[in-house]
Amino acid sequence: MLPEKIVYKSAMLSDVPNFMFVFGYTNSSWTLKLDLVCEYACKLIAQMDRRGYDSCVPVNADESMPTRPFLDFGAGYVQRAVHRFPRQGTSGPWQIRMSYAQDLQMFGGAVDDGVLVFSRSRERVGQLA
């Protein structure tokens, strides 16, 4: 269920392979976040291609990490549906920030940050040998 997932880097969901989405800033232009996420997606896909991976999934190793609602936004239409959204963590790549400067730093780092788990299908392993 979606409410059981935690958002990774504001763009992926815990334990869901090969899925990215964009939800822009609530306090600034949506396209700023869109640019960052799309550039990150391209870097991620390029790295997967170079290394022969066909799957990546964010895995939260700290199951005791507290979570909070996906959005801290008081609009009634959000408040009525926020229980249906995934959640966010309280630190690191699991925390949703509404700051372009902080996101620029987060997305600008290494793709392989120890949170994403990469894998190859059996078919792909045979092709690489």
Backbone as XML, in Angstrom:
<?xml version="1.0"?>
<chain id="A" units="angstrom">
  <residue number="1" name="MET">
    <atom name="N" x="0.841" y="-1.184" z="0.000"/>
    <atom name="CA" x="0.000" y="0.000" z="0.000"/>
    <atom name="C" x="0.884" y="1.244" z="0.000"/>
  </residue>
  <residue number="2" name="LEU">
    <atom name="N" x="0.457" y="2.232" z="-0.692"/>
    <atom name="CA" x="1.206" y="3.474" z="-0.824"/>
    <atom name="C" x="1.513" y="4.157" z="0.512"/>
  </residue>
  <residue number="3" name="PRO">
    <atom name="N" x="0.596" y="4.249" z="1.446"/>
    <atom name="CA" x="0.921" y="4.906" z="2.722"/>
    <atom name="C" x="2.001" y="4.197" z="3.550"/>
  </residue>
  <residue number="4" name="GLU">
    <atom name="N" x="2.343" y="2.979" z="3.187"/>
    <atom name="CA" x="3.393" y="2.251" z="3.904"/>
    <atom name="C" x="4.782" y="2.521" z="3.322"/>
  </residue>
  <residue number="5" name="LYS">
    <atom name="N" x="4.836" y="3.200" z="2.190"/>
    <atom name="CA" x="6.112" y="3.499" z="1.536"/>
    <atom name="C" x="6.680" y="4.811" z="2.067"/>
  </residue>
  <residue number="6" name="ILE">
    <atom name="N" x="8.018" y="4.932" z="1.976"/>
    <atom name="CA" x="8.706" y="6.151" z="2.375"/>
    <atom name="C" x="9.361" y="6.740" z="1.128"/>
  </residue>
  <residue number="7" name="VAL">
    <atom name="N" x="9.236" y="8.029" z="0.966"/>
    <atom name="CA" x="9.775" y="8.710" z="-0.193"/>
    <atom name="C" x="11.295" y="8.853" z="-0.065"/>
  </residue>
  <residue number="8" name="TYR">
    <atom name="N" x="12.004" y="8.487" z="-1.129"/>
    <atom name="CA" x="13.459" y="8.603" z="-1.200"/>
    <atom name="C" x="13.817" y="9.726" z="-2.167"/>
  </residue>
  <residue number="9" name="LYS">
    <atom name="N" x="14.586" y="10.688" z="-1.703"/>
    <atom name="CA" x="15.037" y="11.833" z="-2.498"/>
    <atom name="C" x="13.881" y="12.529" z="-3.213"/>
  </residue>
  <residue number="10" name="SER">
    <atom name="N" x="12.733" y="12.536" z="-2.607"/>
    <atom name="CA" x="11.551" y="13.195" z="-3.166"/>
    <atom name="C" x="11.174" y="12.666" z="-4.544"/>
  </residue>
  <residue number="11" name="ALA">
    <atom name="N" x="11.674" y="11.480" z="-4.912"/>
    <atom name="CA" x="11.472" y="11.025" z="-6.280"/>
    <atom name="C" x="11.232" y="9.531" z="-6.438"/>
  </residue>
  <residue number="12" name="MET">
    <atom name="N" x="11.522" y="8.729" z="-5.411"/>
    <atom name="CA" x="11.330" y="7.288" z="-5.497"/>
    <atom name="C" x="10.642" y="6.820" z="-4.227"/>
  </residue>
  <residue number="13" name="LEU">
    <atom name="N" x="10.187" y="5.570" z="-4.229"/>
    <atom name="CA" x="9.500" y="5.011" z="-3.074"/>
    <atom name="C" x="10.257" y="3.798" z="-2.548"/>
  </residue>
  <residue number="14" name="SER">
    <atom name="N" x="10.325" y="3.688" z="-1.234"/>
    <atom name="CA" x="11.015" y="2.554" z="-0.623"/>
    <atom name="C" x="10.424" y="1.241" z="-1.129"/>
  </residue>
  <residue number="15" name="ASP">
    <atom name="N" x="11.319" y="0.321" z="-1.419"/>
    <atom name="CA" x="10.959" y="-1.039" z="-1.827"/>
    <atom name="C" x="10.169" y="-1.127" z="-3.130"/>
  </residue>
  <residue number="16" name="VAL">
    <atom name="N" x="10.202" y="-0.079" z="-3.940"/>
    <atom name="CA" x="9.555" y="-0.110" z="-5.256"/>
    <atom name="C" x="10.647" y="0.076" z="-6.309"/>
  </residue>
  <residue number="17" name="PRO">
    <atom name="N" x="10.957" y="-0.970" z="-7.084"/>
    <atom name="CA" x="12.049" y="-0.872" z="-8.051"/>
    <atom name="C" x="11.679" y="-0.061" z="-9.295"/>
  </residue>
  <residue number="18" name="ASN">
    <atom name="N" x="12.675" y="0.662" z="-9.795"/>
    <atom name="CA" x="12.593" y="1.318" z="-11.108"/>
    <atom name="C" x="11.395" y="2.245" z="-11.280"/>
  </residue>
  <residue number="19" name="PHE">
    <atom name="N" x="11.055" y="2.975" z="-10.263"/>
    <atom name="CA" x="9.923" y="3.898" z="-10.335"/>
    <atom name="C" x="10.357" y="5.255" z="-9.820"/>
  </residue>
  <residue number="20" name="MET">
    <atom name="N" x="10.109" y="6.281" z="-10.627"/>
    <atom name="CA" x="10.402" y="7.654" z="-10.200"/>
    <atom name="C" x="9.172" y="8.512" z="-10.463"/>
  </residue>
  <residue number="21" name="PHE">
    <atom name="N" x="9.044" y="9.557" z="-9.667"/>
    <atom name="CA" x="7.953" y="10.511" z="-9.834"/>
    <atom name="C" x="8.468" y="11.895" z="-9.449"/>
  </residue>
  <residue number="22" name="VAL">
    <atom name="N" x="7.701" y="12.897" z="-9.784"/>
    <atom name="CA" x="8.071" y="14.258" z="-9.406"/>
    <atom name="C" x="6.880" y="14.919" z="-8.742"/>
  </residue>
  <residue number="23" name="PHE">
    <atom name="N" x="7.131" y="15.490" z="-7.587"/>
    <atom name="CA" x="6.159" y="16.332" z="-6.905"/>
    <atom name="C" x="6.908" y="17.610" z="-6.571"/>
  </residue>
  <residue number="24" name="GLY">
    <atom name="N" x="6.524" y="18.695" z="-7.212"/>
    <atom name="CA" x="7.275" y="19.946" z="-7.103"/>
    <atom name="C" x="7.168" y="20.627" z="-5.755"/>
  </residue>
  <residue number="25" name="TYR">
    <atom name="N" x="7.787" y="21.770" z="-5.685"/>
    <atom name="CA" x="7.787" y="22.568" z="-4.461"/>
    <atom name="C" x="6.410" y="23.188" z="-4.226"/>
  </residue>
  <residue number="26" name="THR">
    <atom name="N" x="6.040" y="23.309" z="-2.984"/>
    <atom name="CA" x="4.787" y="23.994" z="-2.641"/>
    <atom name="C" x="5.034" y="25.476" z="-2.392"/>
  </residue>
  <residue number="27" name="ASN">
    <atom name="N" x="6.303" y="25.859" z="-2.309"/>
    <atom name="CA" x="6.643" y="27.241" z="-2.002"/>
    <atom name="C" x="7.441" y="27.926" z="-3.109"/>
  </residue>
  <residue number="28" name="SER">
    <atom name="N" x="7.562" y="27.269" z="-4.265"/>
    <atom name="CA" x="8.356" y="27.808" z="-5.359"/>
    <atom name="C" x="7.886" y="27.153" z="-6.661"/>
  </residue>
  <residue number="29" name="SER">
    <atom name="N" x="8.562" y="27.454" z="-7.738"/>
    <atom name="CA" x="8.191" y="26.888" z="-9.034"/>
    <atom name="C" x="8.377" y="25.370" z="-9.054"/>
  </residue>
  <residue number="30" name="TRP">
    <atom name="N" x="7.361" y="24.676" z="-9.533"/>
    <atom name="CA" x="7.431" y="23.221" z="-9.630"/>
    <atom name="C" x="8.555" y="22.781" z="-10.559"/>
  </residue>
  <residue number="31" name="THR">
    <atom name="N" x="8.827" y="23.568" z="-11.594"/>
    <atom name="CA" x="9.807" y="23.142" z="-12.587"/>
    <atom name="C" x="11.221" y="23.089" z="-12.027"/>
  </residue>
  <residue number="32" name="LEU">
    <atom name="N" x="11.501" y="23.796" z="-10.959"/>
    <atom name="CA" x="12.823" y="23.704" z="-10.340"/>
    <atom name="C" x="13.082" y="22.272" z="-9.852"/>
  </residue>
  <residue number="33" name="LYS">
    <atom name="N" x="12.107" y="21.700" z="-9.179"/>
    <atom name="CA" x="12.249" y="20.311" z="-8.696"/>
    <atom name="C" x="12.254" y="19.345" z="-9.880"/>
  </residue>
  <residue number="34" name="LEU">
    <atom name="N" x="11.418" y="19.607" z="-10.853"/>
    <atom name="CA" x="11.341" y="18.757" z="-12.040"/>
    <atom name="C" x="12.708" y="18.644" z="-12.710"/>
  </residue>
  <residue number="35" name="ASP">
    <atom name="N" x="13.398" y="19.763" z="-12.883"/>
    <atom name="CA" x="14.724" y="19.738" z="-13.500"/>
    <atom name="C" x="15.697" y="18.878" z="-12.706"/>
  </residue>
  <residue number="36" name="LEU">
    <atom name="N" x="15.692" y="19.033" z="-11.383"/>
    <atom name="CA" x="16.612" y="18.264" z="-10.541"/>
    <atom name="C" x="16.327" y="16.770" z="-10.609"/>
  </residue>
  <residue number="37" name="VAL">
    <atom name="N" x="15.066" y="16.395" z="-10.518"/>
    <atom name="CA" x="14.703" y="14.976" z="-10.530"/>
    <atom name="C" x="15.006" y="14.358" z="-11.895"/>
  </residue>
  <residue number="38" name="CYS">
    <atom name="N" x="14.710" y="15.067" z="-12.972"/>
    <atom name="CA" x="14.976" y="14.517" z="-14.305"/>
    <atom name="C" x="16.471" y="14.345" z="-14.552"/>
  </residue>
  <residue number="39" name="GLU">
    <atom name="N" x="17.276" y="15.297" z="-14.122"/>
    <atom name="CA" x="18.725" y="15.165" z="-14.266"/>
    <atom name="C" x="19.235" y="13.980" z="-13.437"/>
  </residue>
  <residue number="40" name="TYR">
    <atom name="N" x="18.714" y="13.832" z="-12.229"/>
    <atom name="CA" x="19.096" y="12.701" z="-11.385"/>
    <atom name="C" x="18.685" y="11.377" z="-12.037"/>
  </residue>
  <residue number="41" name="ALA">
    <atom name="N" x="17.479" y="11.321" z="-12.591"/>
    <atom name="CA" x="17.002" y="10.099" z="-13.254"/>
    <atom name="C" x="17.928" y="9.725" z="-14.407"/>
  </residue>
  <residue number="42" name="CYS">
    <atom name="N" x="18.363" y="10.708" z="-15.168"/>
    <atom name="CA" x="19.284" y="10.432" z="-16.280"/>
    <atom name="C" x="20.622" y="9.905" z="-15.773"/>
  </residue>
  <residue number="43" name="LYS">
    <atom name="N" x="21.140" y="10.492" z="-14.700"/>
    <atom name="CA" x="22.400" y="10.010" z="-14.117"/>
    <atom name="C" x="22.240" y="8.575" z="-13.599"/>
  </residue>
  <residue number="44" name="LEU">
    <atom name="N" x="21.110" y="8.308" z="-12.962"/>
    <atom name="CA" x="20.857" y="6.974" z="-12.421"/>
    <atom name="C" x="20.770" y="5.931" z="-13.539"/>
  </residue>
  <residue number="45" name="ILE">
    <atom name="N" x="20.017" y="6.233" z="-14.562"/>
    <atom name="CA" x="19.863" y="5.304" z="-15.686"/>
    <atom name="C" x="21.203" y="5.083" z="-16.396"/>
  </residue>
  <residue number="46" name="ALA">
    <atom name="N" x="21.964" y="6.153" z="-16.593"/>
    <atom name="CA" x="23.277" y="6.024" z="-17.243"/>
    <atom name="C" x="24.201" y="5.138" z="-16.413"/>
  </residue>
  <residue number="47" name="GLN">
    <atom name="N" x="24.203" y="5.312" z="-15.106"/>
    <atom name="CA" x="25.048" y="4.476" z="-14.244"/>
    <atom name="C" x="24.596" y="3.021" z="-14.292"/>
  </residue>
  <residue number="48" name="MET">
    <atom name="N" x="23.288" y="2.808" z="-14.277"/>
    <atom name="CA" x="22.778" y="1.436" z="-14.361"/>
    <atom name="C" x="23.208" y="0.791" z="-15.671"/>
  </residue>
  <residue number="49" name="ASP">
    <atom name="N" x="23.112" y="1.527" z="-16.772"/>
    <atom name="CA" x="23.530" y="1.000" z="-18.074"/>
    <atom name="C" x="25.022" y="0.667" z="-18.085"/>
  </residue>
  <residue number="50" name="ARG">
    <atom name="N" x="25.852" y="1.576" z="-17.564"/>
    <atom name="CA" x="27.309" y="1.343" z="-17.548"/>
    <atom name="C" x="27.678" y="0.105" z="-16.751"/>
  </residue>
  <residue number="51" name="ARG">
    <atom name="N" x="26.954" y="-0.151" z="-15.677"/>
    <atom name="CA" x="27.298" y="-1.270" z="-14.794"/>
    <atom name="C" x="26.482" y="-2.536" z="-15.060"/>
  </residue>
  <residue number="52" name="GLY">
    <atom name="N" x="25.585" y="-2.463" z="-16.035"/>
    <atom name="CA" x="24.823" y="-3.650" z="-16.399"/>
    <atom name="C" x="23.658" y="-3.978" z="-15.478"/>
  </residue>
  <residue number="53" name="TYR">
    <atom name="N" x="23.197" y="-3.014" z="-14.716"/>
    <atom name="CA" x="22.053" y="-3.242" z="-13.826"/>
    <atom name="C" x="20.750" y="-2.994" z="-14.573"/>
  </residue>
  <residue number="54" name="ASP">
    <atom name="N" x="19.731" y="-3.735" z="-14.211"/>
    <atom name="CA" x="18.416" y="-3.446" z="-14.769"/>
    <atom name="C" x="17.375" y="-3.163" z="-13.697"/>
  </residue>
  <residue number="55" name="SER">
    <atom name="N" x="17.825" y="-3.093" z="-12.446"/>
    <atom name="CA" x="16.899" y="-2.778" z="-11.367"/>
    <atom name="C" x="17.617" y="-2.021" z="-10.257"/>
  </residue>
  <residue number="56" name="CYS">
    <atom name="N" x="16.915" y="-1.042" z="-9.710"/>
    <atom name="CA" x="17.395" y="-0.382" z="-8.502"/>
    <atom name="C" x="16.183" y="-0.078" z="-7.631"/>
  </residue>
  <residue number="57" name="VAL">
    <atom name="N" x="16.398" y="-0.193" z="-6.332"/>
    <atom name="CA" x="15.300" y="0.022" z="-5.389"/>
    <atom name="C" x="15.859" y="0.693" z="-4.134"/>
  </residue>
  <residue number="58" name="PRO">
    <atom name="N" x="15.214" y="1.756" z="-3.682"/>
    <atom name="CA" x="15.637" y="2.355" z="-2.408"/>
    <atom name="C" x="15.187" y="1.479" z="-1.244"/>
  </residue>
  <residue number="59" name="VAL">
    <atom name="N" x="16.121" y="1.199" z="-0.342"/>
    <atom name="CA" x="15.813" y="0.355" z="0.810"/>
    <atom name="C" x="16.151" y="1.120" z="2.085"/>
  </residue>
  <residue number="60" name="ASN">
    <atom name="N" x="15.173" y="1.257" z="2.944"/>
    <atom name="CA" x="15.378" y="1.921" z="4.229"/>
    <atom name="C" x="15.929" y="0.903" z="5.220"/>
  </residue>
  <residue number="61" name="ALA">
    <atom name="N" x="17.197" y="1.059" z="5.573"/>
    <atom name="CA" x="17.846" y="0.128" z="6.501"/>
    <atom name="C" x="17.485" y="0.412" z="7.957"/>
  </residue>
  <residue number="62" name="ASP">
    <atom name="N" x="16.933" y="1.571" z="8.223"/>
    <atom name="CA" x="16.588" y="1.965" z="9.595"/>
    <atom name="C" x="15.071" y="1.925" z="9.783"/>
  </residue>
  <residue number="63" name="GLU">
    <atom name="N" x="14.569" y="0.751" z="10.113"/>
    <atom name="CA" x="13.122" y="0.604" z="10.261"/>
    <atom name="C" x="12.570" y="1.359" z="11.464"/>
  </residue>
  <residue number="64" name="SER">
    <atom name="N" x="13.450" y="1.823" z="12.354"/>
    <atom name="CA" x="12.978" y="2.578" z="13.518"/>
    <atom name="C" x="12.893" y="4.083" z="13.240"/>
  </residue>
  <residue number="65" name="MET">
    <atom name="N" x="13.290" y="4.501" z="12.026"/>
    <atom name="CA" x="13.232" y="5.918" z="11.692"/>
    <atom name="C" x="11.784" y="6.409" z="11.752"/>
  </residue>
  <residue number="66" name="PRO">
    <atom name="N" x="11.544" y="7.470" z="12.486"/>
    <atom name="CA" x="10.182" y="8.024" z="12.518"/>
    <atom name="C" x="9.787" y="8.548" z="11.141"/>
  </residue>
  <residue number="67" name="THR">
    <atom name="N" x="8.508" y="8.553" z="10.868"/>
    <atom name="CA" x="8.013" y="9.117" z="9.613"/>
    <atom name="C" x="7.003" y="10.217" z="9.907"/>
  </residue>
  <residue number="68" name="ARG">
    <atom name="N" x="6.754" y="11.005" z="8.887"/>
    <atom name="CA" x="5.766" y="12.079" z="8.973"/>
    <atom name="C" x="4.975" y="12.096" z="7.669"/>
  </residue>
  <residue number="69" name="PRO">
    <atom name="N" x="3.920" y="12.873" z="7.622"/>
    <atom name="CA" x="3.145" y="12.953" z="6.382"/>
    <atom name="C" x="3.997" y="13.428" z="5.202"/>
  </residue>
  <residue number="70" name="PHE">
    <atom name="N" x="3.609" y="13.032" z="4.032"/>
    <atom name="CA" x="4.293" y="13.390" z="2.781"/>
    <atom name="C" x="4.406" y="14.901" z="2.632"/>
  </residue>
  <residue number="71" name="LEU">
    <atom name="N" x="3.334" y="15.599" z="2.920"/>
    <atom name="CA" x="3.307" y="17.053" z="2.776"/>
    <atom name="C" x="2.952" y="17.732" z="4.082"/>
  </residue>
  <residue number="72" name="ASP">
    <atom name="N" x="3.638" y="18.804" z="4.341"/>
    <atom name="CA" x="3.298" y="19.676" z="5.461"/>
    <atom name="C" x="2.650" y="20.909" z="4.840"/>
  </residue>
  <residue number="73" name="PHE">
    <atom name="N" x="1.421" y="20.728" z="4.425"/>
    <atom name="CA" x="0.716" y="21.752" z="3.658"/>
    <atom name="C" x="-0.716" y="21.797" z="4.169"/>
  </residue>
  <residue number="74" name="GLY">
    <atom name="N" x="-1.153" y="22.956" z="4.597"/>
    <atom name="CA" x="-2.424" y="23.067" z="5.295"/>
    <atom name="C" x="-3.678" y="23.131" z="4.447"/>
  </residue>
  <residue number="75" name="ALA">
    <atom name="N" x="-3.555" y="23.111" z="3.131"/>
    <atom name="CA" x="-4.748" y="23.203" z="2.283"/>
    <atom name="C" x="-5.686" y="22.031" z="2.567"/>
  </residue>
  <residue number="76" name="GLY">
    <atom name="N" x="-6.961" y="22.319" z="2.622"/>
    <atom name="CA" x="-7.962" y="21.302" z="2.941"/>
    <atom name="C" x="-7.929" y="20.104" z="2.017"/>
  </residue>
  <residue number="77" name="TYR">
    <atom name="N" x="-7.762" y="20.349" z="0.716"/>
    <atom name="CA" x="-7.749" y="19.227" z="-0.234"/>
    <atom name="C" x="-6.555" y="18.311" z="0.010"/>
  </residue>
  <residue number="78" name="VAL">
    <atom name="N" x="-5.447" y="18.833" z="0.498"/>
    <atom name="CA" x="-4.289" y="18.004" z="0.832"/>
    <atom name="C" x="-4.549" y="17.260" z="2.137"/>
  </residue>
  <residue number="79" name="GLN">
    <atom name="N" x="-5.038" y="17.962" z="3.128"/>
    <atom name="CA" x="-5.275" y="17.353" z="4.439"/>
    <atom name="C" x="-6.284" y="16.201" z="4.364"/>
  </residue>
  <residue number="80" name="ARG">
    <atom name="N" x="-7.259" y="16.319" z="3.480"/>
    <atom name="CA" x="-8.259" y="15.257" z="3.349"/>
    <atom name="C" x="-7.700" y="13.996" z="2.699"/>
  </residue>
  <residue number="81" name="ALA">
    <atom name="N" x="-6.593" y="14.112" z="1.959"/>
    <atom name="CA" x="-6.051" y="12.964" z="1.226"/>
    <atom name="C" x="-4.666" y="12.534" z="1.693"/>
  </residue>
  <residue number="82" name="VAL">
    <atom name="N" x="-4.037" y="13.287" z="2.579"/>
    <atom name="CA" x="-2.643" y="13.018" z="2.930"/>
    <atom name="C" x="-2.437" y="11.611" z="3.515"/>
  </residue>
  <residue number="83" name="HIS">
    <atom name="N" x="-3.444" y="11.037" z="4.095"/>
    <atom name="CA" x="-3.327" y="9.671" z="4.639"/>
    <atom name="C" x="-3.192" y="8.625" z="3.527"/>
  </residue>
  <residue number="84" name="ARG">
    <atom name="N" x="-3.464" y="9.000" z="2.301"/>
    <atom name="CA" x="-3.348" y="8.081" z="1.165"/>
    <atom name="C" x="-1.990" y="8.182" z="0.469"/>
  </residue>
  <residue number="85" name="PHE">
    <atom name="N" x="-1.202" y="9.140" z="0.850"/>
    <atom name="CA" x="0.103" y="9.386" z="0.244"/>
    <atom name="C" x="1.166" y="8.533" z="0.935"/>
  </residue>
  <residue number="86" name="PRO">
    <atom name="N" x="2.326" y="8.374" z="0.265"/>
    <atom name="CA" x="3.450" y="7.768" z="0.987"/>
    <atom name="C" x="3.887" y="8.722" z="2.095"/>
  </residue>
  <residue number="87" name="ARG">
    <atom name="N" x="4.816" y="8.295" z="2.924"/>
    <atom name="CA" x="5.286" y="9.125" z="4.036"/>
    <atom name="C" x="6.714" y="9.573" z="3.761"/>
  </residue>
  <residue number="88" name="GLN">
    <atom name="N" x="7.188" y="10.457" z="4.565"/>
    <atom name="CA" x="8.580" y="10.866" z="4.477"/>
    <atom name="C" x="9.269" y="10.567" z="5.796"/>
  </residue>
  <residue number="89" name="GLY">
    <atom name="N" x="10.579" y="10.398" z="5.719"/>
    <atom name="CA" x="11.365" y="10.179" z="6.917"/>
    <atom name="C" x="11.720" y="11.502" z="7.569"/>
  </residue>
  <residue number="90" name="THR">
    <atom name="N" x="12.578" y="11.422" z="8.560"/>
    <atom name="CA" x="12.949" y="12.618" z="9.304"/>
    <atom name="C" x="14.398" y="13.039" z="9.061"/>
  </residue>
  <residue number="91" name="SER">
    <atom name="N" x="15.105" y="12.304" z="8.193"/>
    <atom name="CA" x="16.492" y="12.672" z="7.937"/>
    <atom name="C" x="16.964" y="12.139" z="6.594"/>
  </residue>
  <residue number="92" name="GLY">
    <atom name="N" x="18.088" y="12.687" z="6.152"/>
    <atom name="CA" x="18.757" y="12.205" z="4.954"/>
    <atom name="C" x="17.895" y="12.207" z="3.717"/>
  </residue>
  <residue number="93" name="PRO">
    <atom name="N" x="18.127" y="11.239" z="2.836"/>
    <atom name="CA" x="17.393" y="11.212" z="1.567"/>
    <atom name="C" x="15.918" y="10.835" z="1.727"/>
  </residue>
  <residue number="94" name="TRP">
    <atom name="N" x="15.517" y="10.510" z="2.936"/>
    <atom name="CA" x="14.122" y="10.136" z="3.208"/>
    <atom name="C" x="13.275" y="11.347" z="3.586"/>
  </residue>
  <residue number="95" name="GLN">
    <atom name="N" x="13.893" y="12.495" z="3.705"/>
    <atom name="CA" x="13.196" y="13.709" z="4.118"/>
    <atom name="C" x="12.906" y="14.562" z="2.886"/>
  </residue>
  <residue number="96" name="ILE">
    <atom name="N" x="11.685" y="15.019" z="2.761"/>
    <atom name="CA" x="11.303" y="15.892" z="1.656"/>
    <atom name="C" x="11.572" y="17.334" z="2.076"/>
  </residue>
  <residue number="97" name="ARG">
    <atom name="N" x="12.382" y="17.997" z="1.291"/>
    <atom name="CA" x="12.695" y="19.396" z="1.575"/>
    <atom name="C" x="12.023" y="20.280" z="0.534"/>
  </residue>
  <residue number="98" name="MET">
    <atom name="N" x="11.624" y="21.414" z="0.944"/>
    <atom name="CA" x="11.046" y="22.389" z="0.023"/>
    <atom name="C" x="12.057" y="23.499" z="-0.219"/>
  </residue>
  <residue number="99" name="SER">
    <atom name="N" x="13.303" y="23.100" z="-0.424"/>
    <atom name="CA" x="14.397" y="24.044" z="-0.621"/>
    <atom name="C" x="15.210" y="23.635" z="-1.841"/>
  </residue>
  <residue number="100" name="TYR">
    <atom name="N" x="15.233" y="24.473" z="-2.843"/>
    <atom name="CA" x="16.005" y="24.195" z="-4.048"/>
    <atom name="C" x="17.488" y="24.033" z="-3.715"/>
  </residue>
  <residue number="101" name="ALA">
    <atom name="N" x="18.026" y="24.897" z="-2.861"/>
    <atom name="CA" x="19.444" y="24.832" z="-2.508"/>
    <atom name="C" x="19.791" y="23.482" z="-1.853"/>
  </residue>
  <residue number="102" name="GLN">
    <atom name="N" x="18.960" y="23.009" z="-0.935"/>
    <atom name="CA" x="19.221" y="21.716" z="-0.288"/>
    <atom name="C" x="19.067" y="20.570" z="-1.276"/>
  </residue>
  <residue number="103" name="ASP">
    <atom name="N" x="18.060" y="20.650" z="-2.135"/>
    <atom name="CA" x="17.861" y="19.596" z="-3.130"/>
    <atom name="C" x="18.983" y="19.579" z="-4.154"/>
  </residue>
  <residue number="104" name="LEU">
    <atom name="N" x="19.475" y="20.730" z="-4.539"/>
    <atom name="CA" x="20.584" y="20.805" z="-5.486"/>
    <atom name="C" x="21.788" y="20.051" z="-4.934"/>
  </residue>
  <residue number="105" name="GLN">
    <atom name="N" x="22.051" y="20.220" z="-3.661"/>
    <atom name="CA" x="23.154" y="19.514" z="-3.017"/>
    <atom name="C" x="22.879" y="18.007" z="-2.950"/>
  </residue>
  <residue number="106" name="MET">
    <atom name="N" x="21.652" y="17.624" z="-2.571"/>
    <atom name="CA" x="21.311" y="16.206" z="-2.439"/>
    <atom name="C" x="21.376" y="15.491" z="-3.791"/>
  </residue>
  <residue number="107" name="PHE">
    <atom name="N" x="20.780" y="16.075" z="-4.819"/>
    <atom name="CA" x="20.760" y="15.431" z="-6.128"/>
    <atom name="C" x="22.116" y="15.503" z="-6.824"/>
  </residue>
  <residue number="108" name="GLY">
    <atom name="N" x="22.968" y="16.430" z="-6.408"/>
    <atom name="CA" x="24.272" y="16.585" z="-7.033"/>
    <atom name="C" x="25.294" y="15.577" z="-6.553"/>
  </residue>
  <residue number="109" name="GLY">
    <atom name="N" x="24.988" y="14.869" z="-5.486"/>
    <atom name="CA" x="25.925" y="13.885" z="-4.939"/>
    <atom name="C" x="25.959" y="12.611" z="-5.764"/>
  </residue>
  <residue number="110" name="ALA">
    <atom name="N" x="26.667" y="11.647" z="-5.254"/>
    <atom name="CA" x="26.805" y="10.354" z="-5.938"/>
    <atom name="C" x="25.461" y="9.655" z="-6.054"/>
  </residue>
  <residue number="111" name="VAL">
    <atom name="N" x="25.243" y="9.012" z="-7.172"/>
    <atom name="CA" x="24.008" y="8.246" z="-7.371"/>
    <atom name="C" x="23.974" y="7.073" z="-6.405"/>
  </residue>
  <residue number="112" name="ASP">
    <atom name="N" x="25.093" y="6.365" z="-6.299"/>
    <atom name="CA" x="25.164" y="5.199" z="-5.424"/>
    <atom name="C" x="25.543" y="5.660" z="-4.018"/>
  </residue>
  <residue number="113" name="ASP">
    <atom name="N" x="24.537" y="5.983" z="-3.227"/>
    <atom name="CA" x="24.760" y="6.536" z="-1.887"/>
    <atom name="C" x="24.610" y="5.504" z="-0.775"/>
  </residue>
  <residue number="114" name="GLY">
    <atom name="N" x="24.536" y="4.235" z="-1.149"/>
    <atom name="CA" x="24.397" y="3.183" z="-0.156"/>
    <atom name="C" x="22.959" y="2.871" z="0.209"/>
  </residue>
  <residue number="115" name="VAL">
    <atom name="N" x="22.027" y="3.620" z="-0.319"/>
    <atom name="CA" x="20.608" y="3.386" z="-0.040"/>
    <atom name="C" x="19.958" y="2.588" z="-1.171"/>
  </residue>
  <residue number="116" name="LEU">
    <atom name="N" x="20.370" y="2.872" z="-2.390"/>
    <atom name="CA" x="19.821" y="2.141" z="-3.532"/>
    <atom name="C" x="20.464" y="0.763" z="-3.621"/>
  </residue>
  <residue number="117" name="VAL">
    <atom name="N" x="19.650" y="-0.237" z="-3.857"/>
    <atom name="CA" x="20.133" y="-1.601" z="-4.063"/>
    <atom name="C" x="19.968" y="-1.911" z="-5.544"/>
  </residue>
  <residue number="118" name="PHE">
    <atom name="N" x="21.081" y="-2.229" z="-6.182"/>
    <atom name="CA" x="21.097" y="-2.500" z="-7.615"/>
    <atom name="C" x="21.148" y="-4.005" z="-7.855"/>
  </residue>
  <residue number="119" name="SER">
    <atom name="N" x="20.541" y="-4.441" z="-8.965"/>
    <atom name="CA" x="20.601" y="-5.867" z="-9.299"/>
    <atom name="C" x="20.484" y="-6.057" z="-10.806"/>
  </residue>
  <residue number="120" name="ARG">
    <atom name="N" x="20.854" y="-7.272" z="-11.208"/>
    <atom name="CA" x="20.738" y="-7.681" z="-12.607"/>
    <atom name="C" x="19.832" y="-8.898" z="-12.667"/>
  </residue>
  <residue number="121" name="SER">
    <atom name="N" x="19.072" y="-9.004" z="-13.731"/>
    <atom name="CA" x="18.276" y="-10.214" z="-13.921"/>
    <atom name="C" x="19.220" y="-11.345" z="-14.316"/>
  </residue>
  <residue number="122" name="ARG">
    <atom name="N" x="18.781" y="-12.566" z="-14.141"/>
    <atom name="CA" x="19.611" y="-13.723" z="-14.520"/>
    <atom name="C" x="19.970" y="-13.643" z="-15.998"/>
  </residue>
  <residue number="123" name="GLU">
    <atom name="N" x="19.032" y="-13.228" z="-16.809"/>
    <atom name="CA" x="19.263" y="-13.113" z="-18.238"/>
    <atom name="C" x="20.380" y="-12.119" z="-18.525"/>
  </residue>
  <residue number="124" name="ARG">
    <atom name="N" x="20.358" y="-10.999" z="-17.807"/>
    <atom name="CA" x="21.365" y="-9.953" z="-17.993"/>
    <atom name="C" x="22.750" y="-10.432" z="-17.534"/>
  </residue>
  <residue number="125" name="VAL">
    <atom name="N" x="22.824" y="-11.194" z="-16.459"/>
    <atom name="CA" x="24.101" y="-11.712" z="-15.954"/>
    <atom name="C" x="24.733" y="-12.599" z="-17.031"/>
  </residue>
  <residue number="126" name="GLY">
    <atom name="N" x="23.946" y="-13.432" z="-17.679"/>
    <atom name="CA" x="24.454" y="-14.301" z="-18.742"/>
    <atom name="C" x="24.987" y="-13.506" z="-19.921"/>
  </residue>
  <residue number="127" name="GLN">
    <atom name="N" x="24.367" y="-12.379" z="-20.260"/>
    <atom name="CA" x="24.821" y="-11.543" z="-21.360"/>
    <atom name="C" x="26.144" y="-10.866" z="-21.043"/>
  </residue>
  <residue number="128" name="LEU">
    <atom name="N" x="26.399" y="-10.575" z="-19.769"/>
    <atom name="CA" x="27.606" y="-9.866" z="-19.376"/>
    <atom name="C" x="28.815" y="-10.784" z="-19.292"/>
  </residue>
  <residue number="129" name="ALA">
    <atom name="N" x="28.588" y="-12.097" z="-19.194"/>
    <atom name="CA" x="29.699" y="-13.046" z="-19.016"/>
    <atom name="C" x="30.476" y="-13.263" z="-20.300"/>
  </residue>
</chain>
